[in-house]
Amino acid sequence: MLQKLLALSSFHRPPAIDDQTRAWLLDVYDWALRGFEGQAFHRRTSLVTPTEADFPGKARSTHEMAELVFERVKRHAGLSHWPVRVVAPEVFESEESHSAALAGQVGVSRDMSGGLIVPDPGIQISYHPGMISDPEVLIAHFAQTLAAHLIAALGEPPPGGAGSAAHAAEVLAVFMGFGLMIANTAYIAPRVGCGGQCKLPQVARATHLGQQETTYALALFCALKGIPARRARRHLKSSLRGYFRRAMAEAADSEGVPRQGG
């Protein structure tokens, strides 16, 4: 189905991403469409923007701000029913335990009565205190972590097997609507010979995919949802807009692009 997105336009431009990565991204989308069809977050998925419109509210403290953001992420993902709470940085354990959570080592189960995916009681999610200064990093971190919990619940490993769960969590976060923040905060490798002047994020989320992979996944999301490229492009950082335009054109110009609900 989604392989039809790969057809090149009449200009026969080189593909925006290598064949192997593109095929894997499409496989993850196919896997997500099969596994999460009918789930609340899938029925109402929209393109979430890093704006006051999608993340309103004021807080009296940094942790209260994190709680506001987390609850908004849950709502946009259709997971407001999850009794998962965010805890303060004082209890943030370690990068190793955080990576383990992203690898899918979390307790989640399906509510067989309603078909909903619900986490086991007692699950807590935390964040690095420096993320508060970069809301997009914080939003992407929460979305990516919730996606990892969903992967653990599905029971079917993502394409590439259990070892690719952390990578698939980033794609699933895009599938859930958070592609702008995922792409904007993707890992940036330091430039060779920048003499220590490279401007990198002070605090980054745990990343496993690069900017091209996450931006291409965002283009696929927009194509699947019928979202005009301009709606997403204006919220992307400037260095990604040209690539996104190319990736979006490659998907939108192809025949047989599936639409949600179609």
DAWOQUI-V754665 format. One record per backbone hydrogen bond with DSSP energy under -1.0 kcal/mol. NH is the residue of the N-H (numbers start at 0). CO is the residue of the C=O. E is the energy in kcal/mol with one decimal. If there is no record, write none. Layout:
# DAWOQUI-V754665
NH,CO,E + NH,CO,E
This chain:
# DAWOQUI-V754665
3,0,-1.4 + 4,1,-2.1 + 5,2,-1.8 + 6,3,-1.2 + 11,8,-1.9 + 21,17,-2.5 + 22,18,-2.6 + 23,19,-2.0 + 24,20,-2.6 + 25,21,-2.2 + 26,22,-2.2 + 27,23,-2.4 + 28,24,-2.0 + 29,25,-2.5 + 30,26,-2.7 + 31,27,-2.6 + 32,28,-2.8 + 33,29,-2.1 + 34,30,-2.8 + 35,31,-2.6 + 38,35,-2.1 + 42,38,-1.9 + 43,39,-1.4 + 47,176,-2.5 + 50,48,-2.0 + 54,50,-1.9 + 64,60,-1.9 + 65,61,-2.0 + 66,62,-2.3 + 67,63,-2.3 + 68,64,-2.6 + 69,65,-2.6 + 70,66,-2.4 + 71,67,-1.9 + 72,68,-2.6 + 73,69,-2.5 + 74,70,-2.1 + 75,71,-2.8 + 76,72,-2.1 + 77,74,-1.3 + 78,73,-3.4 + 81,78,-2.0 + 84,122,-1.2 + 86,124,-2.3 + 90,87,-1.9 + 91,88,-1.8 + 97,93,-2.2 + 98,94,-2.4 + 99,95,-1.9 + 100,96,-1.9 + 101,97,-2.0 + 102,98,-1.4 + 103,100,-1.6 + 104,99,-1.9 + 105,103,-1.9 + 108,117,-2.8 + 110,115,-3.8 + 111,109,-1.1 + 114,110,-2.3 + 117,108,-2.7 + 119,106,-2.2 + 122,119,-1.1 + 124,84,-2.4 + 130,127,-2.2 + 131,128,-1.3 + 132,129,-1.0 + 133,130,-1.6 + 137,133,-1.9 + 138,134,-2.9 + 139,135,-2.5 + 140,136,-2.5 + 141,137,-2.3 + 142,138,-2.6 + 143,139,-2.8 + 144,140,-2.2 + 145,141,-2.4 + 146,142,-2.2 + 147,143,-1.7 + 148,144,-1.6 + 149,145,-2.0 + 150,146,-2.2 + 151,147,-1.9 + 152,148,-1.4 + 153,149,-1.7 + 160,157,-2.3 + 163,160,-2.0 + 164,161,-1.7 + 167,163,-2.9 + 168,164,-2.0 + 170,166,-1.3 + 171,167,-3.0 + 172,168,-1.9 + 173,169,-1.5 + 174,170,-2.5 + 175,171,-1.7 + 176,173,-1.8 + 177,172,-2.3 + 181,177,-2.2 + 182,178,-2.7 + 183,179,-2.5 + 184,180,-1.4 + 185,182,-1.3 + 193,190,-1.2 + 196,193,-1.7 + 199,197,-1.1 + 213,209,-2.1 + 214,210,-2.4 + 215,211,-2.6 + 216,212,-2.1 + 217,213,-1.8 + 218,214,-2.0 + 219,215,-2.2 + 220,216,-2.1 + 221,217,-2.5 + 222,218,-2.2 + 223,219,-2.8 + 224,220,-2.1 + 226,221,-2.6 + 230,227,-1.2 + 232,228,-2.9 + 233,229,-1.5 + 234,231,-1.6 + 235,232,-1.1 + 239,236,-2.3 + 243,239,-2.7 + 244,240,-2.4 + 245,241,-1.8 + 246,242,-2.8 + 247,243,-3.2 + 248,244,-2.2 + 249,245,-1.9 + 250,246,-1.7 + 251,247,-3.2 + 252,248,-2.2 + 259,223,-1.3 + 261,258,-2.5
